[in-house]
């Protein structure tokens, strides 16, 4: 009877087909009950489906925004911002991203540092955790980087995740070790620069520039100091470096044996001859001779590092207002490195008050108290609290007001001093 019905519906042709059809039906029932029991088991034991790669692979991709909020506790607004600037909007699976976060934790990064890294380079969540990320982190850890230093390196150099370990990272480290002599120096240079921008060509340039410095006659310790202080400047065009070496010695008159030579070199590398000449002309306008200027630069090369307006303001205050001579300023060259508004003028005001009250027996000079650290200068003022109870408060208030108005630059330093001499 069943065979007749199935034939009429054209589902089977003979008894053999009927048997096959029956077996197929029973197999479907068996598979259904098996999958039902399978899913019931995992639900009852609270296994998340996302941990099962066959199932998670078929699920709808997870939005990056949701993952940032759930796994890293970003606010919705921050998560949207990070997702917007990233080329990654969805995560096909959270398994690899979870591995990335766990690897960061095993290398000593705290949740805040991990959030900073992910915020800087969200694509890290799609990096191959064990194959790509972990070997690179291991190399940096063996170098001596961990915790905040490691996090800082990764934030400044997000390209690290795209660079080959053996084609870019290791050769770069080996070159820096060879040039700098110690892992401590390598770490210092890495902390000051985006050193991983080194391509094969730039590493060749670095080697060539170091050879130039050596052939010029600079000692290795001076070269190492130059690289540690100026990791970007040692990457300039070799022709420019060679010309500036001659400029420092011949034009500025600073001997290559002088400790000031590499400091002067680091300054002139950033300026053209005409820019330096304009700054020298400002000194001449205040009665300085070329020999005076050259002597000042030998004592304090970073005078050239200041803007033209900064140099002009300082010379006006020191020469015109205070009456200092070039020879005195050369002997106190650090005057040109201090902030005029935030340090020199407020402390000069305190010095004037103390002198007017005749409270200074040994009369320290302005250069002396200008050289004090902030905490030491406050201790210096504390000695006069009995005679002038509010002296420290007046000083701190003056510095605070200077900081508030500095960006607006209302008037010259001289006019600012006149406005606040009544404090």
C-alpha positions as CSV (number, residue, x, y, z in Angstrom):
1,X,0.0,0.0,0.0
2,X,2.8,2.4,1.0
3,X,4.7,1.5,-2.2
4,X,1.7,2.2,-4.3
5,X,1.2,5.7,-2.7
6,X,4.9,6.6,-3.1
7,X,4.8,5.5,-6.7
8,X,1.8,7.6,-7.4
9,X,3.6,10.6,-5.9
10,X,6.6,9.6,-8.0
11,X,8.8,9.5,-4.9
12,X,10.0,5.8,-5.4
13,X,10.0,3.4,-8.4
14,X,10.4,0.0,-6.7
15,X,11.0,-1.8,-3.4
16,X,14.7,-1.1,-3.4
17,X,14.0,2.6,-3.7
18,X,11.5,2.3,-0.9
19,X,14.2,0.8,1.4
20,X,16.6,3.6,0.5
21,X,14.0,6.2,1.1
22,X,13.2,4.7,4.5
23,X,16.9,4.6,5.5
24,X,17.3,8.2,4.4
25,X,14.3,9.3,6.6
26,X,15.6,7.4,9.6
27,X,19.1,8.9,9.1
28,X,17.6,12.4,9.1
29,X,15.7,11.7,12.3
30,X,18.9,10.4,13.9
31,X,20.9,13.5,12.9
32,X,18.2,15.8,14.1
33,X,18.0,14.1,17.5
34,X,21.8,14.0,17.8
35,X,22.2,17.7,17.0
36,X,19.4,18.5,19.4
37,X,21.1,16.6,22.2
38,X,24.4,18.2,21.3
39,X,23.1,21.7,21.5
40,X,21.1,21.0,24.6
41,X,24.3,19.6,26.3
42,X,26.3,22.8,25.6
43,X,23.5,25.1,26.6
44,X,23.0,23.2,29.9
45,X,26.7,23.4,30.6
46,X,26.9,27.1,29.6
47,X,29.5,26.7,26.8
48,X,29.5,29.9,24.6
49,X,29.0,29.2,21.0
50,X,31.8,31.6,20.1
51,X,34.4,29.2,21.4
52,X,33.4,26.6,18.8
53,X,35.2,27.6,15.6
54,X,32.7,25.7,13.2
55,X,29.8,27.6,14.7
56,X,31.5,31.0,15.3
57,X,32.7,30.9,11.7
58,X,29.1,30.8,10.5
59,X,27.9,33.5,12.8
60,X,27.3,37.0,11.7
61,X,30.6,39.0,12.1
62,X,30.9,40.9,15.4
63,X,31.0,44.7,15.1
64,X,34.3,46.1,16.3
65,X,32.4,48.7,18.3
66,X,30.7,46.0,20.4
67,X,34.0,44.2,21.0
68,X,35.8,47.3,22.1
69,X,33.0,48.0,24.6
70,X,32.6,44.5,25.9
71,X,36.2,43.3,26.1
72,X,38.1,46.5,26.6
73,X,35.5,48.6,28.4
74,X,35.7,51.5,26.0
75,X,32.8,54.0,26.2
76,X,30.4,53.8,23.2
77,X,31.6,57.1,22.0
78,X,35.3,56.1,22.1
79,X,34.5,52.8,20.6
80,X,32.7,54.4,17.7
81,X,35.6,56.9,17.2
82,X,38.2,54.1,17.1
83,X,36.1,51.9,14.8
84,X,35.6,54.9,12.4
85,X,39.3,55.7,12.1
86,X,40.1,52.0,11.6
87,X,39.8,50.1,8.4
88,X,38.5,47.2,10.5
89,X,34.8,47.5,11.3
90,X,33.9,43.8,11.9
91,X,35.7,40.9,13.5
92,X,35.1,37.6,11.8
93,X,35.8,35.8,15.1
94,X,36.7,37.0,18.6
95,X,39.0,34.0,19.2
96,X,42.2,35.6,17.7
97,X,41.4,39.1,19.2
98,X,41.1,37.5,22.6
99,X,44.4,35.8,22.1
100,X,46.0,39.2,21.2
101,X,44.7,40.7,24.4
102,X,45.9,37.8,26.5
103,X,49.4,38.0,25.0
104,X,49.6,41.7,25.9
105,X,48.7,40.8,29.5
106,X,51.3,38.0,29.6
107,X,53.9,40.7,28.6
108,X,53.1,42.9,31.6
109,X,50.7,45.4,30.0
110,X,47.9,46.6,32.1
111,X,44.3,47.2,30.8
112,X,44.9,50.9,30.5
113,X,48.1,50.4,28.4
114,X,46.3,47.8,26.2
115,X,43.5,50.2,25.6
116,X,46.0,52.9,24.5
117,X,47.6,50.5,22.0
118,X,44.3,49.3,20.6
119,X,43.1,52.9,20.4
120,X,46.3,53.8,18.4
121,X,46.2,50.8,16.1
122,X,42.8,49.0,16.2
123,X,44.0,46.7,13.4
124,X,46.2,44.9,16.0
125,X,43.1,42.9,17.0
126,X,43.3,41.1,13.7
127,X,47.0,40.5,13.9
128,X,48.0,36.8,14.0
129,X,48.5,36.5,17.7
130,X,50.9,33.6,18.0
131,X,52.6,33.8,14.6
132,X,53.2,37.5,14.2
133,X,52.6,39.4,17.5
134,X,54.1,37.2,20.2
135,X,57.6,36.7,18.5
136,X,58.0,40.5,18.1
137,X,57.0,41.2,21.7
138,X,59.5,38.5,22.8
139,X,62.3,40.2,21.0
140,X,61.6,43.6,22.6
141,X,61.2,42.0,26.0
142,X,64.6,40.3,25.7
143,X,66.0,43.7,24.8
144,X,64.8,45.1,28.1
145,X,61.5,46.7,27.2
146,X,58.4,45.9,29.3
147,X,55.3,47.5,30.8
148,X,55.0,51.2,30.1
149,X,58.2,51.3,27.9
150,X,56.8,48.5,25.7
151,X,53.4,50.2,25.5
152,X,55.0,53.5,24.6
153,X,57.0,51.9,21.8
154,X,54.0,50.2,20.3
155,X,51.9,53.4,20.4
156,X,54.6,55.4,18.7
157,X,55.3,52.7,16.1
158,X,52.1,51.0,15.1
159,X,53.8,50.0,11.8
160,X,55.7,47.4,13.9
161,X,52.8,44.9,13.3
162,X,53.3,45.1,9.6
163,X,57.1,44.8,9.6
164,X,58.9,41.5,9.1
165,X,60.7,40.3,12.2
166,X,63.7,39.0,10.3
167,X,63.7,41.5,7.4
168,X,63.2,44.8,9.3
169,X,63.1,44.5,13.1
170,X,66.1,42.3,13.8
171,X,68.4,44.1,11.3
172,X,67.4,47.4,12.8
173,X,68.2,46.3,16.3
174,X,71.5,44.7,15.2
175,X,72.6,48.0,13.5
176,X,71.7,50.1,16.6
177,X,73.5,47.7,18.9
178,X,76.6,47.8,16.7
179,X,76.5,51.7,16.6
180,X,75.5,52.4,20.2
181,X,77.3,49.6,22.1
182,X,74.6,48.6,24.6
183,X,71.0,47.7,24.9
184,X,70.4,50.6,27.3
185,X,71.5,53.1,24.6
186,X,69.3,51.3,22.0
187,X,66.3,51.6,24.3
188,X,67.0,55.3,24.8
189,X,67.1,55.9,21.1
190,X,64.0,53.9,20.5
191,X,62.2,55.8,23.2
192,X,63.1,59.1,21.5
193,X,62.3,58.3,17.9
194,X,60.1,56.4,15.5
195,X,63.1,54.3,14.8
196,X,61.1,51.5,13.1
197,X,60.6,53.8,10.1
198,X,64.1,52.5,9.1
199,X,64.0,51.0,5.7
200,X,66.9,49.3,4.1
201,X,67.9,52.6,2.4
202,X,67.6,54.6,5.7
203,X,69.7,52.0,7.5
204,X,72.4,52.5,4.8
205,X,72.1,56.2,5.3
206,X,72.6,55.9,9.1
207,X,75.7,53.8,8.6
208,X,77.1,56.3,6.0
209,X,76.5,59.3,8.3
210,X,78.2,57.5,11.2
211,X,81.2,56.9,9.0
212,X,81.2,60.6,8.0
213,X,81.3,61.6,11.7
214,X,84.1,59.1,12.3
215,X,86.2,60.2,9.3
216,X,85.7,63.8,10.4
217,X,87.6,62.9,13.6
218,X,84.8,62.7,16.2
219,X,85.4,60.2,19.0
220,X,83.0,57.3,19.2
221,X,81.6,58.4,22.6
222,X,80.8,61.8,21.0
223,X,79.1,60.1,18.1
224,X,77.1,57.9,20.5
225,X,76.1,61.0,22.4
226,X,75.0,62.7,19.2
227,X,72.8,59.7,18.2
228,X,71.3,59.4,21.6
229,X,70.5,63.1,21.8
230,X,69.4,63.5,18.2
231,X,68.2,60.2,16.7
232,X,66.3,61.9,13.9
233,X,69.1,64.4,13.0
234,X,71.6,61.6,12.3
235,X,69.3,60.5,9.5
236,X,69.7,63.7,7.5
237,X,71.1,63.6,3.9
238,X,74.8,62.8,4.1
239,X,75.7,65.8,1.9
240,X,73.9,68.1,4.3
241,X,75.6,66.6,7.3
242,X,79.0,67.0,5.7
243,X,78.4,70.7,4.9
244,X,77.2,71.4,8.4
245,X,80.2,69.8,10.0
246,X,82.4,72.3,8.1
247,X,80.0,75.2,8.9
248,X,80.3,74.6,12.7
249,X,84.1,74.5,12.6
250,X,84.8,77.2,10.0
251,X,82.0,79.6,10.4
252,X,81.2,79.4,14.1
253,X,84.8,78.7,15.1
254,X,83.9,75.7,17.3
255,X,86.7,73.1,17.2
256,X,85.8,69.5,16.5
257,X,87.6,68.5,19.7
258,X,85.3,70.8,21.8
259,X,82.5,69.2,23.8
260,X,80.2,71.9,22.4
261,X,80.8,70.7,18.8
262,X,78.1,68.1,18.6
263,X,75.6,70.4,20.3
264,X,76.3,73.1,17.8
265,X,76.0,70.5,15.0
266,X,72.6,69.4,16.2
267,X,71.4,73.1,16.1
268,X,72.7,74.1,12.6
269,X,71.4,70.9,11.0
270,X,67.9,72.4,11.3
271,X,68.7,75.9,10.0
272,X,70.0,77.4,6.8
273,X,72.9,79.8,6.6
274,X,70.5,82.7,6.0
275,X,68.4,81.8,9.1
276,X,71.5,81.7,11.3
277,X,72.7,84.9,9.8
278,X,69.4,86.7,10.7
279,X,69.8,85.6,14.3
280,X,73.4,86.8,14.4
281,X,72.3,90.1,13.1
282,X,70.0,90.6,16.1
283,X,73.0,90.2,18.4
284,X,74.9,92.8,16.3
285,X,72.0,95.2,16.7
286,X,72.5,95.1,20.5
287,X,76.2,96.0,20.2
288,X,77.7,92.5,19.9
289,X,80.8,91.9,17.8
290,X,81.2,88.8,15.7
291,X,83.8,87.5,18.1
292,X,81.4,88.0,21.0
293,X,78.7,86.0,19.2
294,X,81.1,83.2,18.3
295,X,82.3,83.0,21.9
296,X,78.7,82.9,23.2
297,X,77.9,80.1,20.7
298,X,80.9,78.1,21.9
299,X,79.6,78.5,25.5
300,X,76.0,77.8,24.7
301,X,75.3,76.6,21.1
302,X,71.5,76.3,21.8
303,X,71.3,80.1,21.7
304,X,70.8,79.6,18.0
305,X,67.9,77.2,18.6
306,X,65.7,80.1,19.8
307,X,63.4,82.0,17.5
308,X,64.3,85.5,16.4
309,X,61.6,87.1,18.6
310,X,62.9,85.0,21.6
311,X,66.5,86.2,21.1
312,X,65.3,89.8,20.6
313,X,63.2,89.8,23.8
314,X,66.0,88.4,25.9
315,X,68.6,90.8,24.6
316,X,66.2,93.7,25.2
317,X,65.7,92.6,28.8
318,X,69.3,91.7,29.6
319,X,71.1,94.4,27.7
320,X,68.6,97.3,27.7
321,X,66.7,96.8,30.9
322,X,69.3,95.2,33.2
323,X,72.4,96.8,31.5
324,X,74.3,93.5,31.2
325,X,77.4,93.6,28.9
326,X,78.1,91.0,26.2
327,X,81.1,89.7,28.2
328,X,78.9,89.2,31.3
329,X,76.2,87.4,29.3
330,X,78.8,85.2,27.7
331,X,80.0,84.1,31.2
332,X,76.3,83.5,32.1
333,X,75.3,81.9,28.8
334,X,72.6,79.8,30.5
335,X,70.5,83.0,30.7
336,X,69.6,82.3,27.0
337,X,68.2,78.9,27.9
338,X,65.8,80.0,30.6
339,X,62.2,81.1,30.0
340,X,62.2,84.9,30.3
341,X,58.5,85.1,31.2
342,X,58.1,82.1,33.4
343,X,61.4,82.1,35.2
344,X,63.7,85.1,34.8
345,X,61.3,88.0,35.1
346,X,59.3,86.6,38.1
347,X,62.5,85.8,40.0
348,X,64.0,89.1,39.2
349,X,60.9,90.8,40.7
350,X,61.4,88.7,43.9
351,X,65.0,89.7,44.0
352,X,64.1,93.4,43.7
353,X,61.6,93.1,46.5
354,X,64.2,91.5,48.8
355,X,66.8,94.1,48.0
356,X,64.4,96.9,48.6
357,X,63.6,95.5,52.0
358,X,67.3,95.1,52.6
359,X,66.8,91.4,53.5
360,X,69.7,90.1,51.4
361,X,73.1,90.2,53.1
362,X,75.2,88.3,50.5
363,X,73.1,89.6,47.6
364,X,72.8,86.5,45.3
365,X,72.9,87.5,41.7
366,X,70.0,87.0,39.2
367,X,71.9,84.2,37.4
368,X,72.3,82.4,40.7
369,X,68.6,82.3,41.6
370,X,67.5,81.9,38.0
371,X,69.6,78.6,38.0
372,X,67.7,77.3,41.0
373,X,65.1,74.5,40.4
374,X,61.6,75.6,41.2
375,X,61.5,73.7,44.5
376,X,64.9,75.2,45.6
377,X,63.8,78.7,44.7
378,X,60.6,78.2,46.8
379,X,62.8,77.1,49.7
380,X,64.9,80.2,49.2
381,X,61.8,82.4,49.5
382,X,60.6,80.5,52.6
383,X,63.5,82.0,54.6
384,X,61.9,85.4,54.3
385,X,58.3,84.4,55.4
386,X,58.6,86.2,58.7
387,X,59.4,89.5,57.1
388,X,57.2,89.1,54.0
389,X,54.5,86.5,54.8
390,X,53.0,86.3,51.3
391,X,56.2,86.4,49.2
392,X,55.9,82.9,47.9
393,X,52.3,83.3,47.1
394,X,53.0,86.5,45.2
395,X,55.7,84.6,43.2
396,X,53.5,81.6,42.4
397,X,50.6,83.9,41.4
398,X,52.9,85.9,39.1
399,X,54.2,82.7,37.4
400,X,50.6,81.4,37.0
401,X,49.4,84.6,35.4
402,X,52.4,84.6,33.1
403,X,51.5,81.1,32.0
404,X,47.9,82.1,31.4
405,X,48.8,85.1,29.3
406,X,51.8,83.7,27.6
407,X,49.9,82.3,24.6
408,X,48.3,85.7,24.0
409,X,51.6,87.5,24.4
410,X,50.0,90.7,25.6
411,X,52.8,93.3,25.5
412,X,56.5,92.6,25.7
413,X,58.2,90.9,28.7
414,X,59.0,94.5,29.9
415,X,55.4,95.6,29.8
416,X,54.3,92.5,31.6
417,X,56.9,93.1,34.3
418,X,55.7,96.7,34.7
419,X,52.0,95.6,35.0
420,X,52.9,93.2,37.9
421,X,55.6,95.1,39.9
422,X,52.9,96.2,42.3
423,X,52.2,92.6,43.5
